Amino acid sequence: MAEPKDWKSWLPNPNAWKSWMPEPKAWKSWTPEAKGRRSGMSPRQGVVKQDWVATGRIDFATRLNGDPADADQPSEFKLLVEERRIVESIAGNENLEIQWRLATLKEAKAVITQYHKYL
């Protein structure tokens, strides 16, 4: 089957449509991204019904190799605090989100105060 002689004549001029078409970089703004840890929207575009609240659970983190001999060696520890929040999804479901974060100085002082009470 032979191609029509002027088959390209019906195509739009590429210079005309490129002038109004957005750059691909702008399309990235259409994807949902969290603006920050305490932003009002979750990455799935839910609505925060209850913001981050400490649960009262704590933990410690350190850099151990897993060697049992290292368990008796002095090391640096970081105090972690568990938080939770409730986010309502776009479907209306309530989702519980849990995260661990580094403790603030105020929280660390509260832990030490409780420790010293029971020494």
C-alpha positions as CSV (number, residue, x, y, z in Angstrom):
1,M,0.0,0.0,0.0
2,A,1.5,3.3,-1.0
3,E,1.6,6.3,1.3
4,P,-0.4,9.4,0.4
5,K,1.7,12.0,-1.2
6,D,1.2,14.7,1.4
7,W,0.5,12.6,4.5
8,K,2.6,14.9,6.7
9,S,0.5,17.9,5.8
10,W,-2.2,17.1,8.3
11,L,0.3,16.9,11.2
12,P,0.4,20.0,13.5
13,N,3.5,22.2,13.3
14,P,5.8,21.0,16.2
15,N,6.9,24.6,16.9
16,A,3.3,25.6,17.6
17,W,2.4,23.0,20.1
18,K,5.8,23.1,21.9
19,S,5.2,26.7,22.8
20,W,2.1,25.9,25.0
21,M,3.1,22.4,26.2
22,P,4.6,22.4,29.7
23,E,8.2,21.3,30.3
24,P,8.5,17.7,31.7
25,K,10.1,19.2,34.9
26,A,6.8,20.9,35.7
27,W,5.1,17.5,35.7
28,K,7.0,16.5,38.8
29,S,4.8,19.0,40.8
30,W,1.8,16.9,39.9
31,T,3.0,13.9,41.9
32,P,2.2,13.9,45.6
33,E,5.2,14.6,47.8
34,A,5.3,15.3,51.5
35,K,6.4,18.8,52.2
36,G,7.8,18.0,55.7
37,R,7.4,15.6,58.6
38,R,4.7,17.7,60.2
39,S,2.9,18.9,57.1
40,G,-0.9,18.8,57.0
41,M,-1.0,16.2,54.2
42,S,0.4,12.7,54.1
43,P,2.1,11.4,50.9
44,R,-1.2,9.8,49.9
45,Q,-3.1,13.1,50.1
46,G,-4.9,12.2,53.3
47,V,-6.1,14.7,55.9
48,V,-4.4,14.7,59.3
49,K,-7.1,14.2,62.0
50,Q,-4.6,14.1,64.9
51,D,-1.1,15.4,64.6
52,W,2.0,13.6,66.0
53,V,1.6,12.6,69.6
54,A,4.2,10.9,71.8
55,T,3.1,7.4,72.9
56,G,5.4,7.3,75.9
57,R,7.5,4.5,74.4
58,I,11.3,5.0,74.2
59,D,14.2,3.1,72.8
60,F,17.9,3.5,72.2
61,A,19.9,3.3,69.0
62,T,23.6,2.7,68.6
63,R,26.2,1.4,66.1
64,L,26.9,-2.2,67.1
65,N,28.4,-4.8,64.8
66,G,26.3,-7.6,66.3
67,D,29.5,-8.9,68.0
68,P,28.6,-10.2,71.5
69,A,31.9,-8.9,72.8
70,D,30.8,-5.3,71.9
71,A,27.8,-5.5,74.2
72,D,30.1,-4.7,77.2
73,Q,32.0,-1.9,75.6
74,P,31.1,1.7,76.2
75,S,29.3,3.3,73.2
76,E,27.2,6.3,72.2
77,F,23.5,5.9,72.3
78,K,20.7,7.9,70.9
79,L,17.4,8.2,72.7
80,L,14.4,7.5,70.4
81,V,10.8,8.4,71.0
82,E,7.8,6.8,69.4
83,E,5.0,9.0,68.0
84,R,1.7,8.3,66.3
85,R,-0.8,10.3,64.3
86,I,-4.1,9.5,62.7
87,V,-4.6,10.3,59.0
88,E,-7.9,10.1,57.2
89,S,-7.4,8.7,53.6
90,I,-9.2,10.1,50.6
91,A,-11.6,7.0,50.9
92,G,-12.5,8.0,54.5
93,N,-10.5,5.3,56.3
94,E,-8.6,6.3,59.4
95,N,-4.9,5.2,59.2
96,L,-2.6,5.1,62.2
97,E,0.9,6.1,61.3
98,I,3.8,5.3,63.7
99,Q,7.3,6.7,63.6
100,W,10.5,6.8,65.7
101,R,12.4,10.0,66.0
102,L,15.3,11.4,68.0
103,A,14.3,12.7,71.4
104,T,14.4,16.4,72.3
105,L,16.5,17.6,75.3
106,K,13.3,18.1,77.3
107,E,12.3,14.5,76.7
108,A,15.8,13.2,77.5
109,K,15.8,15.1,80.8
110,A,12.4,13.6,81.7
111,V,13.8,10.1,81.1
112,I,16.9,10.8,83.3
113,T,14.7,12.2,86.0
114,Q,12.6,9.1,86.1
115,Y,15.7,6.9,86.1
116,H,17.2,8.8,89.1
117,K,13.9,8.4,91.0
118,Y,14.2,4.6,90.9
119,L,18.0,4.3,91.5
